[in-house]
């Protein structure tokens, strides 16, 4: 059996879960999330926890078992504590600022880049070179962070660009001094 799928998901105080067939709605202090899962997976709520059950040991059901449990656990975590992706910018003149709810980035282009957050996502700018994407939906937080990073991904020679905090950039050596093997 799936080790991930078998683990029960504890429901913290202040979180309400409604199960309607294959649709699950989780409501907590930070907001509410709704998801529809594969109809073969059964979500059961009993004594303060959620469990995911599968009909048999078919390959597809084994794969869906752990996935469904992880997605449910992320929904419960999202409505209680939320998710955040911290990012930092490296480069001369690279900076971020907030205008209203938009994120305005100066990335060395001829114009500033404006990023509008989708519903449920907000930006936090701690310093001009550090920012965070915050929300309750883990998938959406990661997607928006990836879209922000895609404006100027870190390059391998000097490490300039937007990167996640803690991300290790593999560095490359630059050119050597010789040109074509001849001395000039």
Legacy VTK file of the C-alpha trace (Angstrom):
# vtk DataFile Version 3.0
C-alpha trace
ASCII
DATASET POLYDATA
POINTS 184 float
0.000 0.000 0.000
1.025 3.597 -0.529
2.877 4.948 2.481
1.874 8.522 1.654
-1.752 7.709 0.826
-2.243 5.702 4.013
-1.347 8.551 6.398
-4.364 10.315 7.898
-4.589 14.109 7.583
-5.313 15.748 10.956
-7.918 18.523 10.785
-6.852 21.460 13.011
-9.322 23.404 15.127
-11.197 26.046 13.148
-11.094 24.109 9.877
-14.319 22.790 8.346
-14.314 20.098 5.656
-17.315 19.315 3.440
-17.224 16.205 1.271
-19.709 15.907 -1.587
-18.863 12.806 -3.618
-15.528 13.508 -5.299
-15.584 17.228 -4.477
-14.001 18.446 -1.246
-14.264 21.944 0.209
-11.936 23.030 3.024
-12.643 26.249 4.923
-10.307 27.770 7.505
-9.099 31.036 9.000
-7.189 32.100 5.842
-9.951 31.314 3.348
-11.508 28.400 1.527
-10.370 25.985 -1.167
-12.345 23.575 -3.308
-11.057 20.662 -5.385
-12.546 17.806 -7.362
-10.653 14.509 -7.200
-10.771 11.352 -9.274
-14.152 9.632 -8.732
-12.480 6.312 -7.774
-10.739 7.899 -4.752
-12.917 8.108 -1.649
-12.273 10.784 0.978
-13.498 9.803 4.447
-13.753 12.132 7.448
-13.642 10.441 10.841
-12.647 11.493 14.395
-10.875 14.738 13.501
-8.951 13.496 10.474
-9.286 12.805 6.768
-8.379 9.544 5.069
-8.164 8.644 1.393
-9.270 5.160 0.345
-8.743 3.457 -3.000
-10.871 0.671 -4.499
-8.069 -1.765 -5.435
-4.343 -2.109 -6.111
-4.453 -1.208 -9.794
-1.474 0.851 -10.949
-3.561 3.964 -11.656
-5.283 3.778 -8.270
-1.980 3.370 -6.429
-0.669 6.493 -8.195
-3.827 8.503 -7.455
-3.876 7.433 -3.788
-0.768 9.348 -2.715
-1.517 12.265 -5.037
-5.026 12.759 -3.634
-3.743 12.607 -0.060
-0.981 15.161 -0.783
-3.374 17.566 -2.477
-5.809 17.313 0.454
-3.016 17.881 2.981
-1.906 20.979 1.022
-5.471 22.310 1.088
-5.663 21.918 4.881
-2.222 23.523 5.350
-3.130 26.363 2.979
-6.281 27.420 4.815
-4.530 27.263 8.213
-1.055 28.734 7.650
-0.795 29.477 3.918
2.185 29.150 1.581
4.954 31.539 0.550
7.815 31.514 -1.929
10.673 33.838 -1.003
12.691 35.243 -3.900
15.731 37.473 -4.251
17.243 39.469 -7.080
20.943 39.651 -7.860
22.232 42.298 -10.258
23.100 45.965 -10.460
19.915 48.050 -10.649
17.587 45.077 -10.190
14.874 45.959 -7.705
11.233 45.357 -6.861
8.549 47.613 -5.458
4.852 47.354 -4.843
2.352 49.730 -6.433
-1.090 48.956 -5.059
-1.323 45.188 -5.312
0.954 44.980 -8.399
4.639 44.074 -8.316
6.835 46.419 -10.370
10.257 45.020 -11.297
13.274 46.885 -12.665
15.270 44.186 -14.450
17.526 46.032 -16.866
14.941 46.230 -19.635
14.043 49.575 -21.226
10.771 49.535 -19.267
9.624 48.384 -15.823
7.879 45.008 -15.692
4.473 45.000 -13.969
3.110 41.729 -12.578
-0.548 41.697 -11.501
-1.414 38.968 -8.979
-4.259 36.551 -9.741
-7.079 36.329 -7.151
-5.867 34.707 -3.935
-2.219 35.755 -4.383
-0.401 38.735 -2.883
3.143 40.037 -3.131
5.317 41.174 -0.236
8.426 43.298 -0.808
10.752 43.129 2.211
13.723 44.996 0.704
14.213 46.269 -2.854
15.958 42.975 -3.728
13.844 40.511 -1.690
10.195 39.684 -2.280
7.712 36.913 -1.580
4.672 35.399 -3.274
2.010 34.556 -0.647
-1.285 32.659 -0.896
-3.328 29.685 0.283
-3.189 27.591 -2.904
0.224 25.875 -3.109
0.036 25.231 -6.845
-0.926 28.822 -7.631
1.816 30.266 -5.387
4.430 28.131 -7.156
3.077 29.020 -10.605
3.103 32.779 -9.965
6.609 32.574 -8.455
7.813 30.703 -11.553
6.257 33.349 -13.816
8.014 36.146 -11.885
11.323 34.229 -12.031
10.912 33.708 -15.796
11.262 37.469 -16.423
14.982 37.202 -15.613
16.141 33.680 -14.684
19.569 33.493 -13.016
22.417 33.146 -15.478
25.353 30.808 -14.777
28.300 33.205 -15.253
27.669 35.994 -12.743
24.505 34.638 -11.099
22.445 37.699 -12.042
18.677 37.332 -12.148
15.692 36.413 -9.968
16.137 33.272 -7.884
14.397 31.501 -5.041
15.928 32.010 -1.605
18.183 29.031 -0.975
18.401 28.061 -4.665
21.914 27.076 -5.707
22.985 28.372 -9.111
25.554 26.184 -10.861
28.320 28.563 -11.881
30.413 28.267 -15.048
33.945 29.465 -15.695
34.251 32.369 -18.118
36.368 32.479 -21.233
40.090 31.844 -21.023
42.570 34.506 -22.128
43.716 32.758 -25.329
41.922 33.231 -28.643
42.184 30.285 -31.085
45.413 28.969 -29.543
47.598 31.805 -30.918
49.242 34.529 -28.897
48.500 38.027 -30.087
LINES 1 185
184 0 1 2 3 4 5 6 7 8 9 10 11 12 13 14 15 16 17 18 19 20 21 22 23 24 25 26 27 28 29 30 31 32 33 34 35 36 37 38 39 40 41 42 43 44 45 46 47 48 49 50 51 52 53 54 55 56 57 58 59 60 61 62 63 64 65 66 67 68 69 70 71 72 73 74 75 76 77 78 79 80 81 82 83 84 85 86 87 88 89 90 91 92 93 94 95 96 97 98 99 100 101 102 103 104 105 106 107 108 109 110 111 112 113 114 115 116 117 118 119 120 121 122 123 124 125 126 127 128 129 130 131 132 133 134 135 136 137 138 139 140 141 142 143 144 145 146 147 148 149 150 151 152 153 154 155 156 157 158 159 160 161 162 163 164 165 166 167 168 169 170 171 172 173 174 175 176 177 178 179 180 181 182 183
